[in-house]
Amino acid sequence: PYRPALFASAGIAPGRGLATVMELTHGLGGSAVVRGDADEGGKSIWVTLPLRRGLR
């Protein structure tokens, strides 16, 4: 499967979905990684966000 670079400019990679995910994730102080599936049939995007106390 196609695994775009996480920090590629929107003009280089097709689609804008991953760029949107990265912008939101970084804006919230998190990180993201694109990982291939074990059978090479797809990909997963792992997003990690910080926990904040006092939010409701």
N, CA, C and O atoms as a printed pandas DataFrame, in Angstrom:
     atom_number atom_name residue_name chain_id  residue_number  x_coord  y_coord  z_coord
0              1         N          PRO        A               1    0.823   -1.205    0.000
1              2        CA          PRO        A               1    0.000    0.000    0.000
2              3         C          PRO        A               1    0.858    1.257    0.000
3              4         O          PRO        A               1    2.037    1.227    0.354
4              5         N          TYR        A               2    0.264    2.315   -0.389
5              6        CA          TYR        A               2    0.955    3.604   -0.407
6              7         C          TYR        A               2    1.076    4.120    1.016
7              8         O          TYR        A               2    0.074    4.228    1.723
8              9         N          ARG        A               3    2.278    4.438    1.440
9             10        CA          ARG        A               3    2.524    4.985    2.778
10            11         C          ARG        A               3    3.206    6.337    2.619
11            12         O          ARG        A               3    4.431    6.406    2.519
12            13         N          PRO        A               4    2.424    7.408    2.594
13            14        CA          PRO        A               4    3.023    8.727    2.390
14            15         C          PRO        A               4    3.888    9.146    3.562
15            16         O          PRO        A               4    3.692    8.694    4.691
16            17         N          ALA        A               5    4.838   10.007    3.285
17            18        CA          ALA        A               5    5.666   10.561    4.355
18            19         C          ALA        A               5    4.794   11.419    5.258
19            20         O          ALA        A               5    3.912   12.133    4.781
20            21         N          LEU        A               6    5.038   11.350    6.551
21            22        CA          LEU        A               6    4.207   12.101    7.485
22            23         C          LEU        A               6    4.331   13.600    7.314
23            24         O          LEU        A               6    3.362   14.326    7.541
24            25         N          PHE        A               7    5.508   14.086    6.916
25            26        CA          PHE        A               7    5.726   15.517    6.852
26            27         C          PHE        A               7    5.860   16.038    5.430
27            28         O          PHE        A               7    6.415   17.119    5.229
28            29         N          ALA        A               8    5.368   15.301    4.434
29            30        CA          ALA        A               8    5.422   15.758    3.044
30            31         C          ALA        A               8    4.456   16.918    2.850
31            32         O          ALA        A               8    3.408   16.976    3.494
32            33         N          SER        A               9    4.808   17.834    1.968
33            34        CA          SER        A               9    3.895   18.946    1.708
34            35         C          SER        A               9    2.675   18.430    0.961
35            36         O          SER        A               9    2.738   17.403    0.286
36            37         N          ALA        A              10    1.586   19.136    1.084
37            38        CA          ALA        A              10    0.330   18.705    0.471
38            39         C          ALA        A              10    0.435   18.642   -1.044
39            40         O          ALA        A              10   -0.299   17.881   -1.674
40            41         N          GLY        A              11    1.334   19.428   -1.652
41            42        CA          GLY        A              11    1.479   19.425   -3.096
42            43         C          GLY        A              11    2.203   18.204   -3.635
43            44         O          GLY        A              11    2.093   17.903   -4.823
44            45         N          ILE        A              12    2.942   17.493   -2.792
45            46        CA          ILE        A              12    3.713   16.331   -3.235
46            47         C          ILE        A              12    2.886   15.049   -3.167
47            48         O          ILE        A              12    2.860   14.282   -4.129
48            49         N          ALA        A              13    2.221   14.811   -2.059
49            50        CA          ALA        A              13    1.485   13.567   -1.839
50            51         C          ALA        A              13    0.040   13.716   -2.301
51            52         O          ALA        A              13   -0.560   14.778   -2.136
52            53         N          PRO        A              14   -0.523   12.651   -2.881
53            54        CA          PRO        A              14   -1.933   12.708   -3.265
54            55         C          PRO        A              14   -2.816   12.708   -2.024
55            56         O          PRO        A              14   -2.454   12.131   -0.999
56            57         N          GLY        A              15   -3.966   13.351   -2.119
57            58        CA          GLY        A              15   -4.878   13.395   -0.978
58            59         C          GLY        A              15   -4.406   14.367    0.078
59            60         O          GLY        A              15   -3.253   14.801    0.069
60            61         N          ARG        A              16   -5.296   14.707    0.986
61            62        CA          ARG        A              16   -4.937   15.650    2.046
62            63         C          ARG        A              16   -5.288   15.104    3.415
63            64         O          ARG        A              16   -5.064   15.784    4.417
64            65         N          GLY        A              17   -5.834   13.890    3.491
65            66        CA          GLY        A              17   -6.285   13.325    4.757
66            67         C          GLY        A              17   -5.185   13.197    5.786
67            68         O          GLY        A              17   -5.369   13.589    6.939
68            69         N          LEU        A              18   -4.043   12.655    5.393
69            70        CA          LEU        A              18   -2.946   12.476    6.338
70            71         C          LEU        A              18   -2.386   13.823    6.786
71            72         O          LEU        A              18   -1.993   13.972    7.943
72            73         N          ALA        A              19   -2.344   14.788    5.903
73            74        CA          ALA        A              19   -1.876   16.126    6.278
74            75         C          ALA        A              19   -2.804   16.740    7.319
75            76         O          ALA        A              19   -2.343   17.407    8.246
76            77         N          THR        A              20   -4.106   16.519    7.173
77            78        CA          THR        A              20   -5.075   17.028    8.146
78            79         C          THR        A              20   -4.886   16.357    9.493
79            80         O          THR        A              20   -4.894   17.023   10.529
80            81         N          VAL        A              21   -4.714   15.036    9.487
81            82        CA          VAL        A              21   -4.479   14.290   10.728
82            83         C          VAL        A              21   -3.222   14.807   11.417
83            84         O          VAL        A              21   -3.229   15.026   12.628
84            85         N          MET        A              22   -2.145   15.005   10.663
85            86        CA          MET        A              22   -0.890   15.467   11.248
86            87         C          MET        A              22   -1.023   16.874   11.830
87            88         O          MET        A              22   -0.507   17.143   12.915
88            89         N          GLU        A              23   -1.700   17.760   11.131
89            90        CA          GLU        A              23   -1.859   19.128   11.622
90            91         C          GLU        A              23   -2.655   19.147   12.926
91            92         O          GLU        A              23   -2.275   19.834   13.874
92            93         N          LEU        A              24   -3.744   18.405   12.979
93            94        CA          LEU        A              24   -4.546   18.346   14.202
94            95         C          LEU        A              24   -3.779   17.692   15.347
95            96         O          LEU        A              24   -3.812   18.172   16.480
96            97         N          THR        A              25   -3.089   16.597   15.044
97            98        CA          THR        A              25   -2.339   15.871   16.074
98            99         C          THR        A              25   -1.239   16.743   16.670
99           100         O          THR        A              25   -1.096   16.819   17.890
100          101         N          HIS        A              26   -0.468   17.394   15.819
101          102        CA          HIS        A              26    0.620   18.257   16.305
102          103         C          HIS        A              26    0.072   19.472   17.041
103          104         O          HIS        A              26    0.676   19.936   18.008
104          105         N          GLY        A              27   -1.068   19.991   16.590
105          106        CA          GLY        A              27   -1.686   21.123   17.259
106          107         C          GLY        A              27   -2.119   20.803   18.682
107          108         O          GLY        A              27   -2.183   21.688   19.536
108          109         N          LEU        A              28   -2.416   19.530   18.930
109          110        CA          LEU        A              28   -2.824   19.085   20.263
110          111         C          LEU        A              28   -1.650   18.547   21.077
111          112         O          LEU        A              28   -1.842   18.039   22.181
112          113         N          GLY        A              29   -0.434   18.655   20.537
113          114        CA          GLY        A              29    0.752   18.208   21.266
114          115         C          GLY        A              29    1.024   16.724   21.163
115          116         O          GLY        A              29    1.730   16.164   22.001
116          117         N          GLY        A              30    0.473   16.076   20.146
117          118        CA          GLY        A              30    0.645   14.630   19.994
118          119         C          GLY        A              30    1.626   14.258   18.900
119          120         O          GLY        A              30    2.361   15.099   18.384
120          121         N          SER        A              31    1.621   12.966   18.556
121          122        CA          SER        A              31    2.483   12.451   17.496
122          123         C          SER        A              31    1.715   11.405   16.701
123          124         O          SER        A              31    0.694   10.892   17.158
124          125         N          ALA        A              32    2.214   11.091   15.504
125          126        CA          ALA        A              32    1.570   10.097   14.648
126          127         C          ALA        A              32    2.623    9.309   13.884
127          128         O          ALA        A              32    3.699    9.821   13.574
128          129         N          VAL        A              33    2.292    8.043   13.584
129          130        CA          VAL        A              33    3.189    7.148   12.852
130          131         C          VAL        A              33    2.349    6.336   11.875
131          132         O          VAL        A              33    1.270    5.864   12.231
132          133         N          VAL        A              34    2.834    6.168   10.642
133          134        CA          VAL        A              34    2.182    5.288    9.673
134          135         C          VAL        A              34    2.900    3.955    9.717
135          136         O          VAL        A              34    4.114    3.896    9.526
136          137         N          ARG        A              35    2.156    2.877    9.969
137          138        CA          ARG        A              35    2.737    1.532   10.045
138          139         C          ARG        A              35    2.026    0.614    9.062
139          140         O          ARG        A              35    0.804    0.659    8.920
140          141         N          GLY        A              36    2.805   -0.215    8.391
141          142        CA          GLY        A              36    2.234   -1.194    7.490
142          143         C          GLY        A              36    1.676   -2.384    8.252
143          144         O          GLY        A              36    2.186   -2.736    9.315
144          145         N          ASP        A              37    0.631   -3.006    7.715
145          146        CA          ASP        A              37    0.078   -4.215    8.315
146          147         C          ASP        A              37    1.036   -5.379    8.117
147          148         O          ASP        A              37    1.888   -5.346    7.229
148          149         N          ALA        A              38    0.896   -6.412    8.949
149          150        CA          ALA        A              38    1.790   -7.571    8.886
150          151         C          ALA        A              38    1.724   -8.272    7.537
151          152         O          ALA        A              38    2.735   -8.793    7.067
152          153         N          ASP        A              39    0.558   -8.296    6.907
153          154        CA          ASP        A              39    0.412   -8.991    5.624
154          155         C          ASP        A              39    0.676   -8.082    4.427
155          156         O          ASP        A              39    0.462   -8.484    3.283
156          157         N          GLU        A              40    1.143   -6.847    4.686
157          158        CA          GLU        A              40    1.447   -5.865    3.628
158          159         C          GLU        A              40    0.216   -5.493    2.808
159          160         O          GLU        A              40    0.350   -4.998    1.689
160          161         N          GLY        A              41   -0.981   -5.723    3.349
161          162        CA          GLY        A              41   -2.199   -5.416    2.606
162          163         C          GLY        A              41   -2.807   -4.072    2.944
163          164         O          GLY        A              41   -3.825   -3.697    2.362
164          165         N          GLY        A              42   -2.219   -3.347    3.856
165          166        CA          GLY        A              42   -2.797   -2.063    4.243
166          167         C          GLY        A              42   -1.875   -1.306    5.171
167          168         O          GLY        A              42   -0.689   -1.614    5.286
168          169         N          LYS        A              43   -2.437   -0.314    5.827
169          170        CA          LYS        A              43   -1.639    0.493    6.743
170          171         C          LYS        A              43   -2.505    0.930    7.914
171          172         O          LYS        A              43   -3.734    0.897    7.848
172          173         N          SER        A              44   -1.842    1.336    8.976
173          174        CA          SER        A              44   -2.502    1.892   10.151
174          175         C          SER        A              44   -1.823    3.206   10.491
175          176         O          SER        A              44   -0.612    3.355   10.328
176          177         N          ILE        A              45   -2.603    4.143   10.959
177          178        CA          ILE        A              45   -2.052    5.411   11.422
178          179         C          ILE        A              45   -2.248    5.444   12.928
179          180         O          ILE        A              45   -3.379    5.482   13.413
180          181         N          TRP        A              46   -1.145    5.430   13.665
181          182        CA          TRP        A              46   -1.175    5.445   15.126
182          183         C          TRP        A              46   -1.017    6.883   15.591
183          184         O          TRP        A              46   -0.022    7.539   15.284
184          185         N          VAL        A              47   -2.002    7.366   16.332
185          186        CA          VAL        A              47   -1.982    8.729   16.858
186          187         C          VAL        A              47   -1.900    8.656   18.373
187          188         O          VAL        A              47   -2.648    7.911   19.007
188          189         N          THR        A              48   -0.995    9.426   18.950
189          190        CA          THR        A              48   -0.845    9.505   20.403
190          191         C          THR        A              48   -1.081   10.948   20.820
191          192         O          THR        A              48   -0.446   11.870   20.309
192          193         N          LEU        A              49   -2.010   11.130   21.763
193          194        CA          LEU        A              49   -2.323   12.464   22.266
194          195         C          LEU        A              49   -2.059   12.527   23.761
195          196         O          LEU        A              49   -2.256   11.534   24.462
196          197         N          PRO        A              50   -1.618   13.675   24.263
197          198        CA          PRO        A              50   -1.372   13.804   25.700
198          199         C          PRO        A              50   -2.695   13.873   26.467
199          200         O          PRO        A              50   -3.696   14.379   25.961
200          201         N          LEU        A              51   -2.678   13.359   27.688
201          202        CA          LEU        A              51   -3.841   13.464   28.565
202          203         C          LEU        A              51   -3.759   14.782   29.318
203          204         O          LEU        A              51   -2.682   15.197   29.748
204          205         N          ARG        A              52   -4.881   15.423   29.470
205          206        CA          ARG        A              52   -4.922   16.689   30.200
206          207         C          ARG        A              52   -5.938   16.574   31.323
207          208         O          ARG        A              52   -7.045   16.075   31.125
208          209         N          ARG        A              53   -5.564   17.026   32.467
209          210        CA          ARG        A              53   -6.478   17.007   33.609
210          211         C          ARG        A              53   -7.365   18.241   33.578
211          212         O          ARG        A              53   -6.972   19.304   33.099
212          213         N          GLY        A              54   -8.573   18.071   34.103
213          214        CA          GLY        A              54   -9.464   19.206   34.260
214          215         C          GLY        A              54  -10.308   19.543   33.046
215          216         O          GLY        A              54  -11.087   20.495   33.105
216          217         N          LEU        A              55  -10.193   18.813   31.954
217          218        CA          LEU        A              55  -11.028   19.072   30.780
218          219         C          LEU        A              55  -12.337   18.323   30.915
219          220         O          LEU        A              55  -12.375   17.186   31.386
220          221         N          ARG        A              56  -13.401   18.971   30.499
221          222        CA          ARG        A              56  -14.721   18.313   30.549
222          223         C          ARG        A              56  -15.398   18.438   29.228
223          224         O          ARG        A              56  -16.517   17.954   29.059
